[in-house]
Amino acid sequence: MGLSGVAAVKLLRRKGALVRAVDEKPTGEIEGVKIEPQSEAAFRDAELVVISPGVPADLDLLAPVRARSVPVIGELELAAPYLEGRNIGITGSNGKTTTTALVGHILRESGIACQVGGNIGAAPAGMVETSRPDQWNVLELSSFQLETIETFRAPIAACLNVTQNHLDRHHNFESYANAKARLFETQEPEDLAVLNADDPVTVAFAKRTPARTVWFSGTHPVSGAWLERDVIRLDSTALLNVHDLQLRGRHNYENVMAAALMAASAGASRDQIADAAATFAPVEHRLEFVRTLAGIGYYNDSKATSVDATLKAIGAFDHGLWLILGGKDKDSDYTVLREPLRARARAVLLIGSAAQKIAKHLGDAVPIIQCGTLAAAVDRASQSAESGDTVLLAPACASFDQFESYQHRGRVFKDLVNALDKEIR
């Protein structure tokens, strides 16, 4: 009964359904519906079960439900037939939130009606009331949301990348990638699939969709958008120089390319896309600049909850990094961080329950400082860094060992940084 569950209850009630709300920690009620304990009895006479993205689709309690041939769907699938307008679906291991927000920004700046939600902001079921036939629903979609879709369709769909993530939930990489692929398998021939030409998993998605495919690439010309030195090209002609953007890092340039292709398909002109992209500020907790103090830059990338996201964050800086790593492990391999850290970092400051595993994986590639807590890490970094250095929170882990969410972790980091005394140096 988080954001998605509450939205599902409200939508079902409006449609006249008899609703039972369940949760592992039942408290209170929603629109007169008492929240009951999550038990086998709660599902015994159900005719439809709607699960929130945070609930595993293979939850043991659902086995008897499926044995009775009762449909088990996700909240996105519940919302699908009621969402008016057309959908733009954006998935990927990294960059979803930035790209989704950027597409919404471009469309709004171009005078094209849209609303933004999904895995960011409002849940899909919560967007139904505000949807209109003449607008776009721009949706960030996670593997948790996509693994249960059957009829949901996005006439414009993009996958930014697929790297190892959420293996604690999906059990293996193939299942995780298959969940992402569902977004394209439900498309139709007149639809558009926007895919990363530099990612072998997303390249393979082209064979799994009936839609027309366009590409984006940070390395070579493609049919779509690509990066040529510092210039993003769209359909062979220059769109904008990356130095005009407030976003930094090659991964963000790829996000801009994907957003440009989607916005163009939704009706935005080249000039509108270029102008809007240049005014787009980084999303909170995504390589977000916090402040400069005593010549030291502080950046909050708390959303970097996977190793690949942290690799991209590291790549946005040349040298002098003090990297804060750690949190709740997601069965990740941190050894791939060794060489980038050896080349760019002065030290790694470890926090959270994954600290010992990360230290073992990194070995002697970079000096390691065991800090335990985020407060201790910020304090140590501020005392040790020199003018010109960067302190970067990009944890490569989930937040749930010490924080409520990655947003909570990011806010705490910013509060700690903003509280630093200017005289500490």
C-alpha positions in Angstrom: 0.0 0.0 0.0 2.6 2.4 -1.1 2.1 5.0 -3.8 1.1 2.4 -6.5 -1.1 0.4 -4.1 -3.0 3.5 -2.9 -3.5 4.7 -6.5 -4.8 1.2 -7.5 -7.3 1.1 -4.6 -8.6 4.6 -5.5 -9.0 3.7 -9.3 -10.7 0.4 -8.6 -13.1 2.1 -6.2 -14.0 4.7 -8.8 -14.7 1.9 -11.3 -17.1 0.3 -8.9 -15.0 -2.7 -7.7 -15.2 -4.3 -4.3 -11.7 -3.8 -3.0 -9.6 -5.4 -0.3 -6.3 -3.7 0.5 -3.4 -5.8 1.9 0.1 -5.0 3.2 2.8 -6.6 5.2 2.5 -3.8 7.7 -1.3 -3.0 7.8 -2.1 0.4 9.2 -5.2 2.6 8.7 -7.5 2.6 5.7 -7.8 4.0 2.2 -11.0 5.7 1.1 -12.9 3.6 3.6 -11.1 0.4 2.8 -9.3 -1.1 5.8 -5.8 -2.3 5.1 -5.6 -6.0 6.0 -2.5 -8.2 6.8 -0.9 -9.8 3.7 -1.9 -13.4 4.1 -3.2 -16.3 2.1 -6.7 -15.7 3.5 -6.7 -12.1 2.1 -6.5 -13.5 -1.4 -8.8 -16.5 -1.0 -11.9 -15.2 -2.7 -10.3 -12.6 -4.9 -11.3 -12.4 -8.6 -8.4 -10.1 -9.5 -5.1 -9.4 -7.7 -3.2 -6.2 -8.4 0.4 -6.1 -7.1 2.5 -3.0 -6.6 5.9 -2.8 -8.2 7.6 -3.5 -4.9 5.9 -6.9 -4.6 7.7 -9.8 -6.3 5.5 -11.3 -9.0 6.6 -14.8 -7.8 5.5 -14.2 -4.2 4.7 -17.5 -2.6 1.3 -16.2 -1.4 0.2 -15.7 -5.0 0.7 -19.4 -6.0 -2.7 -20.5 -4.8 -4.3 -17.5 -6.5 -2.8 -18.5 -9.9 -3.8 -22.1 -9.3 -7.4 -20.9 -9.3 -6.7 -19.1 -12.7 -7.2 -15.7 -11.0 -5.4 -12.9 -13.0 -2.5 -11.4 -11.2 -1.5 -8.1 -12.8 0.6 -5.0 -11.9 -0.7 -1.5 -11.2 0.6 -0.4 -14.7 -1.5 -3.0 -16.4 -4.5 -2.1 -14.3 -4.2 1.6 -15.4 -3.6 0.7 -19.1 -7.2 0.6 -20.4 -8.2 3.8 -18.5 -5.3 6.1 -19.4 -6.5 8.5 -22.1 -4.1 9.9 -24.7 -0.9 8.2 -26.0 1.9 6.7 -23.9 5.6 7.3 -24.1 7.4 4.5 -22.2 11.0 4.9 -21.0 13.0 2.1 -19.4 16.6 1.1 -18.8 19.0 0.3 -16.0 20.2 3.9 -15.7 19.0 7.3 -16.9 15.3 6.6 -16.9 14.3 9.4 -14.5 16.5 12.1 -16.2 15.3 11.1 -19.7 11.6 10.9 -18.6 11.8 14.4 -17.0 13.7 15.7 -20.0 11.0 14.4 -22.5 8.3 16.0 -20.4 10.3 19.3 -20.3 10.8 19.4 -24.0 7.1 18.6 -24.8 5.9 21.3 -22.3 8.3 23.9 -23.7 7.1 23.0 -27.2 3.5 23.5 -26.3 2.6 19.8 -26.5 0.3 18.6 -23.8 1.7 15.9 -21.5 1.8 14.6 -18.0 4.8 12.8 -16.5 4.7 9.9 -14.1 5.1 6.1 -13.7 8.2 5.2 -11.6 8.7 9.0 -11.1 6.0 11.1 -9.4 2.5 9.9 -9.8 1.7 6.2 -10.2 0.1 5.3 -13.6 -3.3 4.5 -11.9 -3.0 7.9 -10.2 -2.6 9.6 -13.6 -5.9 8.3 -15.0 -8.1 11.1 -13.7 -5.8 13.8 -15.2 -5.3 12.0 -18.6 -6.9 13.5 -21.7 -7.3 12.2 -25.3 -5.1 15.0 -26.7 -2.0 14.6 -24.5 1.0 12.3 -24.0 1.5 10.2 -20.8 5.3 10.3 -20.4 6.1 7.3 -18.2 9.3 6.1 -16.5 8.9 2.3 -16.3 10.9 -0.1 -14.2 11.4 -3.8 -14.7 9.1 -4.4 -11.7 6.3 -2.5 -13.5 7.0 -4.1 -16.9 7.3 -7.8 -16.0 3.5 -8.1 -15.5 2.1 -6.2 -18.5 0.0 -7.8 -21.2 -2.1 -5.1 -22.9 -0.2 -1.9 -21.9 1.2 -0.3 -25.0 3.5 2.7 -25.6 3.4 4.0 -29.2 6.8 5.5 -28.4 9.1 3.4 -26.3 12.8 3.7 -25.4 15.3 1.5 -23.6 18.4 3.4 -22.6 20.6 0.5 -21.5 20.4 -2.8 -19.7 23.1 -3.7 -17.2 23.2 -6.0 -14.2 20.7 -4.7 -11.6 18.0 -6.0 -9.3 19.3 -9.6 -9.5 18.1 -10.0 -5.9 14.6 -9.6 -7.3 14.8 -11.2 -10.8 17.2 -13.9 -9.8 19.2 -13.8 -13.1 20.1 -11.3 -15.8 18.0 -13.0 -18.5 14.8 -12.5 -16.5 15.7 -8.9 -15.8 16.3 -8.2 -19.5 13.1 -10.0 -20.5 11.1 -7.8 -18.2 12.5 -4.7 -20.0 11.8 -6.3 -23.3 8.1 -6.5 -22.6 7.8 -2.8 -23.3 8.6 -3.5 -27.0 6.8 -6.8 -27.4 3.5 -5.1 -26.8 4.1 -2.4 -29.5 2.4 -2.4 -32.9 3.9 -1.9 -36.4 3.0 1.8 -36.5 4.9 2.5 -33.3 8.4 3.6 -32.6 11.2 1.9 -30.6 14.2 4.0 -29.6 17.2 1.8 -28.7 20.8 2.2 -27.7 23.0 1.0 -30.6 26.0 0.6 -28.2 24.3 -1.8 -25.9 24.1 -5.4 -27.1 21.0 -6.2 -25.0 19.0 -3.2 -26.3 20.2 -4.0 -29.9 18.6 -7.5 -29.5 15.3 -5.9 -28.5 14.9 -4.7 -32.1 14.1 -8.3 -33.1 11.5 -8.5 -30.4 9.3 -5.6 -31.4 7.0 -5.1 -34.5 7.6 -1.4 -34.2 9.9 0.7 -36.4 13.3 1.1 -34.7 15.5 4.2 -34.5 18.9 4.3 -32.8 21.1 6.6 -30.7 24.8 6.2 -30.2 27.6 7.9 -28.3 30.3 6.3 -30.5 29.2 6.2 -34.2 26.7 7.4 -36.8 23.4 5.6 -36.8 19.9 6.0 -38.2 18.6 8.4 -35.5 20.9 10.4 -33.2 24.6 10.2 -32.4 27.5 12.1 -30.8 30.1 13.5 -33.1 32.9 15.0 -31.0 30.9 17.6 -28.9 27.9 17.8 -31.2 24.7 15.8 -31.0 23.4 15.1 -34.5 19.8 14.3 -35.2 19.1 12.7 -38.6 22.5 13.7 -39.9 22.4 17.4 -39.0 23.7 19.2 -35.9 21.1 19.6 -33.1 23.2 21.1 -30.3 26.7 21.3 -28.7 26.9 19.4 -25.5 28.6 22.4 -23.9 25.2 24.1 -24.2 23.7 21.6 -21.8 23.5 21.8 -18.0 23.8 18.0 -17.8 27.3 16.5 -17.7 28.8 13.1 -18.6 28.5 11.0 -21.8 25.7 9.0 -20.3 23.6 12.2 -20.1 24.4 13.0 -23.7 23.0 9.6 -24.6 19.9 10.5 -22.5 19.5 13.7 -24.5 19.8 11.9 -27.8 17.0 9.4 -26.8 14.8 12.2 -25.5 15.3 14.2 -28.7 14.2 11.2 -30.8 11.1 10.7 -28.7 10.2 14.3 -28.6 10.6 14.7 -32.3 8.3 11.7 -32.9 5.7 13.3 -30.5 5.7 16.5 -32.6 8.5 18.8 -31.3 10.6 20.7 -33.8 14.4 20.6 -33.9 14.7 24.2 -32.6 12.2 23.5 -29.8 14.2 20.4 -28.8 17.5 22.2 -28.8 16.2 25.2 -26.8 14.4 23.1 -24.2 17.3 20.7 -23.7 19.7 23.6 -23.0 17.4 24.9 -20.2 16.9 21.5 -18.6 18.5 21.3 -15.1 19.7 18.0 -13.6 17.1 16.0 -11.7 17.5 15.8 -8.0 19.8 13.0 -6.8 21.1 12.4 -10.4 24.6 13.8 -10.5 23.2 16.8 -8.8 25.6 19.6 -8.0 25.2 20.6 -4.3 27.9 23.3 -3.7 31.5 24.3 -3.9 33.3 24.8 -0.5 37.0 25.7 -0.2 37.4 24.8 -3.9 35.9 21.3 -3.4 32.9 20.4 -5.4 30.1 18.2 -3.9 27.8 16.1 -6.1 24.8 14.0 -5.1 24.2 11.0 -7.2 22.2 9.0 -4.6 20.2 7.5 -7.5 23.3 5.6 -8.6 22.0 2.4 -6.9 23.8 0.0 -9.3 27.4 -0.5 -10.2 26.8 0.6 -13.8 25.2 3.8 -12.6 28.3 4.5 -10.5 30.6 3.8 -13.4 28.8 6.4 -15.4 29.0 8.9 -12.5 32.8 8.3 -12.1 33.2 8.8 -15.9 31.7 12.3 -15.6 34.9 13.5 -13.7 38.5 13.4 -14.7 40.4 13.1 -11.5 40.5 14.1 -7.8 37.5 12.0 -6.8 36.5 11.2 -3.2 33.8 8.6 -3.8 31.3 7.6 -1.2 30.3 3.9 -1.8 28.1 1.4 0.0 24.6 0.6 1.3 22.5 -2.5 0.8 24.1 -4.9 -1.6 22.1 -6.1 -4.6 24.2 -9.2 -5.4 26.5 -6.9 -7.3 30.1 -7.3 -8.7 32.2 -4.2 -7.7 35.4 -5.4 -9.2 34.6 -3.5 -12.4 35.1 -0.3 -10.5 38.8 -1.0 -9.9 40.4 0.5 -13.0 38.2 3.6 -13.2 38.8 4.4 -9.6 42.5 3.7 -9.9 42.6 6.3 -12.7 40.3 9.0 -11.2 39.9 8.6 -7.4 42.0 9.7 -4.5 40.1 7.5 -2.1 36.9 5.6 -1.6 34.9 6.2 1.6 32.8 3.1 2.5 29.4 3.1 4.3 26.6 0.7 5.0 26.2 -3.1 5.2 28.0 -3.8 1.8 31.2 -2.0 2.9 33.3 -5.2 3.6 32.2 -6.8 0.3 33.1 -3.7 -1.7 36.5 -3.4 0.1 37.3 -7.0 -0.8 36.3 -6.5 -4.5 38.3 -3.3 -4.9 41.4 -4.7 -3.3 44.4 -2.3 -3.5 43.1 -0.4 -6.6 42.4 2.7 -4.5 42.9 3.8 -0.9 39.9 2.7 1.1 38.5 4.5 4.2 35.9 2.7 6.3 33.4 5.3 7.5 30.3 3.3 8.4 27.9 6.2 8.1 27.2 8.9 5.6 27.9 11.6 8.1 31.3 10.2 8.9 32.1 9.9 5.2 31.2 13.5 4.4 33.2 14.7 7.4 36.3 12.7 6.5 36.0 13.8 2.8 35.7 17.5 3.7 38.7 17.3 5.9 40.9 15.3 3.4 40.0 16.7 0.0 41.9 19.6 -1.5 40.8 22.5 -3.7 40.0 21.2 -7.2 38.8 17.8 -5.8 35.3 16.4 -6.0 33.3 14.6 -3.3 30.8 12.3 -5.0 28.0 10.3 -3.5 27.4 7.5 -6.0 26.8 4.5 -3.7 26.3 1.6 -6.2 23.9 0.1 -3.7 20.4 0.3 -2.5 19.7 2.6 0.5 17.5 0.5 2.7 20.1 -0.6 5.3 20.4 3.0 6.7 17.8 5.1 4.8 14.1 5.0 3.8 15.0 5.5 0.1 17.6 6.8 -2.2 15.8 10.2 -2.0 16.2 10.2 1.7 19.9 9.3 1.4 20.4 12.1 -1.1 18.6 14.7 1.1 20.7 13.7 4.1 23.9 14.0 2.0 22.9 17.5 0.9 22.0 18.5 4.4 25.4 17.3 5.7 27.2 19.1 2.9 25.3 22.3 3.3 26.0 22.3 7.1 29.8 22.1 6.6 31.5 25.0 8.2 33.4 27.3 5.8 36.1 27.5 8.3 36.9 23.8 8.5 39.7 24.2 6.0 
